[in-house]
Amino acid sequence: MADSTMVRALQTEAWRQLQAHQSQLSNSGTRITELFAQDPQRSATLGLTCGNIHVDFSKHLLTTQTLMLLVQLAEAVDLPQAITDLFRGDAVNNTECRPALHMALRGLDVETHPDIKPDVDDALARMQTLVDAVHSGTWRGYSGKIIRDVVNIGIGGSDLGPAMVTRALRANHLDGIRSHFVSNVDPAHLSNCLSQLNPETTLFVVASKSFGTLETMQNAGQARRWLIAAADDQEQVRVNLHKHFIAVSANKQAAVDFGIEASQVFPVWDWVGGRFSLWSAIGLPIAMAVGMPRFRELLAGAELVDQHVATTPLASNVPVLMGLLAVWYRNFWDAGSHAVLPYAQDLELLPGFLQQLEMESLGKSVDRDGEAVAISTGPVIWGSAGTNGQHSFHQLLHQGTGFVPADFIAIASPSVADNLQQHQHLLANCFSQSRALMEGKTSQQAEQELLGAGEDGARAASLAKHKAVPGNRPSTTFLLDNLNAFNLGSLIALYEHKVFVQSVAWNINAFDQWGVEIGKQLSASAFAALNGDEAAAQTLDPSSQALIGLCLRQAGSTT
């Protein structure tokens, strides 16, 4: 993935032809429903399978020519070579001079980095030992009581991934351990969590690559104080602090200085980005909740997708098509956002997880060479679990002026026993929403419905304009046979690779996130000003000065 040879998409003949093709589709008023009428086999042709996930691309503004041109674009920007470079362990994260080898955490043998596999295997073995010790009762707290609650303290990739997977697999949670996640520096988050817990039976996992992340260290420090303050013999707790704290970090010394034994610091490596790290020891809370056998199933599901990406032709490669369609809508249809709609309550945290995965990876305005990008990059990712969204933002999806492609995620088998009919209602809503986005409803159809319901002619004609739905709005449907660890691992990996495909098309680095630093840097002077530092206050902008002054006055009035 040598930057000097990188071909920019905008300069390719495929890009020019895609622009002309989009104009033709738009000007002719081509509708997805017409494409089905023209090709009775469309659903079969554009329905692909990856592992246990069926992916239906048929409800897209996608013709045979579209697919051909998108594949030509992928070839023009040398996507196959970029995939090879990624899997080979080249420094695809060029601004930090690092490879991106999260695939190695789930089985990829990287020939150029032979030292990785032993390190990964050792970390998994250590995770196994810890999880077994906690669940067997061998690991006990300072007072000799067994652990009942595990609290993960992290933020960003050290929180969103583990929290999402742990929630998604709650039907598979093992008895005896409750899982909790604390991320926000707002003291209310940790306080509300701790109010439910017994210090003697609580184990904290402090997850921070640097072991210096402000939010995480503030919460970890407060958790340590809570643990000590609650004990009758506080010195006993200090001596046995290691029985209540585990760390996942690349900075072992900082964790040891905090009071965690070196043997209880689990590794995370610089070749693993935070938003790609749930497969590492950052996933300890997942393993605590569901056990190591299921955690390994999660890894295996992702590994299957890795193999699919590495060996499948572009035209039938599921994450490649996901990424190319995202480029198609972002750059040729001006779609500024993308909705993720899991029709499974257990996947309620998935949109938030994908929000970080995509927006932190693709929210870039300069390319790999540091030049301003000439095309739009990452869209806004948003959504929520169905059917809740149908009663809030689906109004905008159906009748709003924006063009918002959507992903529907459905589970064929119910997660709750003896409630098949209610699950079928859920599936019916999912499939009907994607159909409604595609088909819409004409004013004539709406008018006929109103007349059939007894409205008079004038009223029906007037109301029909408000009830009409334009349709022709694209969506992908992902159908999993079950929501289990293996399938969830596959689903997450599909999106990970989709992000990489988009980054190659846009010639941006998907694995750095320099933009998150500026707010952290500026918060230091704001914090000092909030603590009465007049010199720090003078460095702030007038708005911040005024807001901080108001906070100080209001705080003073309540003391």
N, C-alpha and C positions, 0 to 999 in steps of 0.2 A: 504493500500500500504506500509506495513511495510518492510523496507529495509532488515531486518535480514532474511526474508523469501523469498526475491525476487529470482526467478529462472532466471538464465542467459540463454538467447536463445541459445548460442553456446553450452551449456551443454545438450541440450535436444535431444531426439531421433528424434523429428520432424525436427530439424535443420540438423541432419545427413542425414535423408531421403530426405530432400529438396536438399542437395548437390548432392546426387546420382541421384535424379530426374533431376536436371539441367544438369548434365553430360550426361544423357541419351538423353535428348531433344537436346542438343547441338551436341553431337556426331552423332546422327541419322539425323541431319539436318532438324528437324521438323519445318514446316512452318505454320504460322497462316492460310494461305489460305487452307492448307490441313485440318486443324481442322474444318474449315467451311464445306469442302467437306464431312468430316466424320460425321458431325452433322448438318443437315439442320435447326434444331431449335436453333442453337447456339446463334443467335442474340436475340431471344426471351428469352432464358434461362439466358443469361448474360446481358440482358437489364433490369435494375432496376429503380424504380421510388421512389423519395423522395419528397413529396409535389408536386410542379409543375415542378420538374426537372427530366428529363429522363437521366439516366447515362448508357452509352453503354460501357461495359467492354469486348465486344466480340473480339475486335482487339488487344488482348493481347496474349502473349506466356503463355497461361493459359489453362490447361486441367482439367478434372474432378479431376484427381489425384492431380494436383497442388493446386486446391482450397481446397481439403480435407487436404492436408499437411499444407497449410498456416493456415487454421482454427485450426488444431492440434497444430501448433506453438503458435497461440494466446491463446489457452487453456493452453498450457504448461507454458507460462509466466504469466498465470492468468489474462489475459486481462479483463474478466468479473468482477473480483473483483476490478481491478484497476479503471474501469469505475464506479463501485459502490462507491469506495472511493472518486473519483473526485466529483460525484454528491452529496455525503453525506457531503462534506465539510471538509474532512480530509486534513491534512497539506501535500498535494502532492508536494508542493514546499518545499522540505525538507531542502534545504540550507538556506532558509529564514524563515523557520518554519511558513509557511502561506498556507491557502487553495488557490485554484484558482477557484473563483466563478463568473467568467464573465457570466455564465449561469443565475445567479440570477438577472442580469440586464435585462433579457428578459423573466422573469416569473418563474424561478425555485424557489420553496419554500424549503429552506434549513432548515430541522428540527433542525440540530445541531447549527444553527446560526439564531434564530428567530428574532434577532434585525435587520437583513439585509433588509428584505422586506419593513418595514416602512421607512427606510432610502432611499431605491431606489424609492419608491412611492413618497416620499417628494421631491426628486431631480427632478423626472419627472414633478411633479406639478409646481415646480419653473421654470423649463425649459419652460413649457407651458405658464406661466405668462409672462416670458421675451419675448418669440417669439411673443406672441399676442401683447404685448406692442410695440415692434419694428414695426411689420407689420401694426398695426392700426394707427401708428403715435403718440401714447401716449408717447412713449419714444422718446425724442428729444435731440439734442446736446446742447452744451453750449449756442449757439446763438438762440436756439428755432427752428432750422430747423430739419426736420425729417431725420432719418437715411436712407441712400441710399446704403452704402457699409459696409460689414462686413469682417474684415481681421482676419484670424486665425493665431496667432503666436505660433508655436510649432515646434517640430522636432520628428522624429521617430514615435512612436505610437500616439503621439499627433498631427501628421500631416498626415502620410501616409493613415491611415484609413479614417478619415473625408474627406480628399482631394479626395481619390479614390471614395468613395460613393457619394459625392457631384457631382463629374464629371459624374459618371455613371448614376445619376438620373437627369441630366440637362434637360431632356424633361419634367420633373415634377417641375421645379423651379417655385416658385411663383413670380409674377410681383413685381417690386419695390425695390428688394434687389439684389445686386451683391455680389458674394462671391469671396474671394481671400485667398490664402494660402502662407505664408512666413515661410521658415524653415532654409535656409542656413545662416550661420554667414557671408558669403560674403556680404558686404554692398550693392552690386549691386542688390541682390534679393529684399531686402526691398525698396531700392531706386526706382527700376523700378516699383514696385507696387504702391508706394506712389505718383509717378509722374502722375498717372491716377486719383487721388482721391482729394476730397474736405475735408479738415480737419473738417469743421463744420458738415459734414454729414457722418462721418466715425466712426464705432464702432469696437474696437479691442477686440478679445478674446485671452487672454494670457493663453496658456495651458501648464502647467508644474506641474507634481506631486510634485516635491520638491520645486518649484518656485526658483530654483537655477541653472537650466540647462544653461550652458554658452551661447549657440546659442540663446536660447529663450530670456534670460534676456538682452543680448546685443541688440537684435532686438526690444524688448519691450521698453528698455530705449531710443533707437533712435526714435521709434514711438512717445513716450511721448514728446521728445524734438521737433520733427517735429510739433506736434499738438500745442505746446505752442508758438513756434517761428512764426507760421503762423498767429497768432491772433493779432489784433490791441490792445486789452486789455489782456495782458498775465496773469495778476493776475486773471481775470475772468475765464480763462481756468484752472488755477491751482486749483481754488476753485471748479470748476465743472468738474474736471478730471473724476470723477466717471460716468459721462454721456457718456464717450467715452471708458471706459475700463471695461471689465468683466474678471474674472479669473476662471480657473478650476484647482484646486490644492488641495493637502492634507495639504499644509502649509499655513493656512489662515493668520497667523500673517505676514509672509513675503509678501503676497499679499497686506495686509492692509498697511504695511510699504511702499510699492511701490506707494500707493495712491488710491487703490481700496477699496471701502466700503465693510465692512465685509458681508453685506447682498447680495453683488454681487460676492461673492466667492462661486463657485459651487464645490461640493465635488467629489473627486475620492479617492477610498479606497485602502488600501495596499493589499487587496485580488483581486485586478484587475491589471493585468500586462499591461504595455503600449500597446503592440501589440494586446491585447484583449479588448481594452478600448473604442472602437468607440461606443459601446452600452450605455455608461455612458454619463455624461455631457461633456466628451471629444467630443461627437457627436453634441454639440450645433451648430456648423456651418452647419451640415447636416439639423438639424431642422430649422435653419434660412432660409435655401435655399428652402426646400420642405414643411415645415410646420410640426407641431407635429403629426397630424393624419398619415402622411406617415412615420414619424420616428417611430411611434408605429407599423406600418405595417412591417418595417424593423426588429424590435424586434420580432414580431410574426413569421416572416419567419424563424428566427434563432431558436426560441423556438420549432417550429415544428421539426427541425432537432435534437434538444436536446432530445425530446421525442422519436424520431426514434432511436437514439443511445442507449437510456436507455432501450428500450423495444424490439428491433428487434434482432433475432438470428444472430450470427456472420456471417454465410454464406450468408446472404442477407442484411447485415447491410452496407449501402453504404460507410460511412467514414471508417469503419473497413476494407472493401475491398480496399479502396484507400490507406490506410496506409500499409496494408499487401503487396499489389503490389509494393509499394515504397520500402519496405524491400526486396522483391523478386528481384527487379532489382538492388538495391544498393549493396546487399550482395552476390547475387548469379550470377549476370550478369555483375558486376563491372561497373554499370552505375554511373558515377561521376556527372552527371548533369541531370536536368529535365526541359523541356520547357513548358511554359504556353502560350497558343496561343488563346486569345479571339478574335473571329471573330465578333467584335462589337466595333466600334470606341469609344463608350461611356465607354467601359471597358479598355481603354488604360492604365490606371494606376494600373490595377489589378496585372500584373506581379510584379511590384515594391512593392506593398503591400504584396503579397504572399512571395516575396523574404525576407522581414523582418520577417514575420510570421514564415516561415520555417527555415531560416538560423540562426536567432537569437535564436530560440527555440531548434534547433537540431544541431547546430554547437558546439558540445561538444566532448572532448577527454577523459574525465573521467566519470565514471558512478555515480549513486546516492550515492555510498559508498566512492567515492573519488578514486577508483581504475582505472587505465588506461583501456580504452575499448579495447577489442581484435578484434573488427570488425569495419568496416567503418560505420560512422553515416551520418549526413545530407548531401545530395547532393547540388550542386549549382543550384539555381532556377533562371531562366531567361526567357525572351520572349518579345513579343510585339504584338500589335494588328495586326490581319490579315486584309487585304491581304498584308500589307506592308512587313511583314517578308518574304513572298514568294520571294521578290525581293532583299533579303539580305542574311539572315542566313539559309534559308531553303535548300540552296545548301549543307551546312554541314549536315543537318538532313538527306538528301537523299543519299548523296554520300561520306560523311566524314567517317573517320575510327572509330569515336566514336559511342557509343551506347547510344542514348538519347531518353528515353521515353517522350511522349508528352501528354499534355492535350489540347484538342480542346473545346472551349466554343462557342456555337452558340445560336442565338435567333430566334425562329421560325417566329415570327411576326415582320414586319419592324417597326422601331421607327419613320420613316419619312413617312408621309401620301402621297399617290398617287405616290409611287415609288417602287411598288412591284417587277418589273422586275429587277431593280438594286439590290434589296435585295436578289433576287433569285440567281443572279450572285455571291453574297457574300457567300450564303449558298452552292452553287455548288462548289466554291473554297474550302471551309472548308471541306466538305465531300470528295472531291477529293484528298485533301492533305493527309488526314488520310488513304485513300485507297491506294494512291501512296506509302506512308511509309510502308504499309503492303505488297502490291503486288510487288512493284519494277518493274524492266524491265530486262529481260535477254539479253545477247549479241545477241542471235539469233533473238529475237524480234526487237531489235534495228537495226540489219542488214537488216531485212526484210523491216522495215520502210524506211531505207535509199535507198534500192533498189527500193522501190515503189515510192520514191521521185525523182528517176532518177540518183542516184549515180552509178558509175560503181562498179563492184564486189570488186576489190582490195580496192578502197576508202571506200566502205561501210563496209568491214570487218575491216578495220583499225579504222574507226570512231566509230564503234559499241562498242568497248571497252571503249570509253570515254562517251558514252551515256547510258551504262548499269547502272542500279540502283539496289542495292542488295535487298532492301525490307526487309520484316520480322522484321520491327521495330514497336514496340507496341505503342498504344495510347488509351486514354479514350476520349470519346466525351460526353460533358454535353450539353443537349438541354433544354433550358428554353422556355416556351411558350411565355413569354413576359419579357422584362427587366423592372421590376417594383420593388418597395421597398421590398415587401414580398419575391419575388424570389431572389433578391440580398442578403437579409438577410440569406436565406437558403443556397445559394452558399457559402457565407463566412463561415458560421457555419460548412459546410461540410469540408472545409479545416482546420478549427480550430481543429475539432475532429480527422481528419486524422493525424495531427501533434502529438496529444496525443497518438494515437495508435502506431505510430513509436517510440515515446519516451519510451513506455512500452516495446516494443520488444527489444529496445537497452538498457533498464535499465538506462536511463539518465533523468535528470530533464528538462522538457520542459519549465519551468516557471522562471528560473533565466537567467542572462546574464552577468556574471562577466567579460567576455572577453571585453566588451565595455569600461571598466573602465581604462584600462592601458593607452590607448592613451590620455584620458582626463587628467590623472595624469601627464603624461610626458609633456603635452602642456604648463603647468605652467612655467616650467623652460625655455622652448623655447620662450615663450612670453616675459619673463623677459630678455632673451638674445637679442631678437629683439628690446628691449627698452634700450639697452646699458649696461645691468648688466653683467659685466665681470665675476663675480664669478659664476653666473648662466651658462654663456657660457662654463665655464671650466668643468661643470658637464656633458656636452653633449658629444655624440660620435663625432669622427672626421668628419664624413660626415655632420652631422647636423651643426657643427661649421662652416664648409666651406660654406655650403649653406646659413646660416644666415649671415655670413660675406659678401658673394656676394650680398645678398639682401640689406644689409646696404650700401654697396658701390654704388650699382645701384640707390638706393633711394636717396643717397646723391648727385649723379651726375645729378639728375633731379630737385633738389631744387634750 
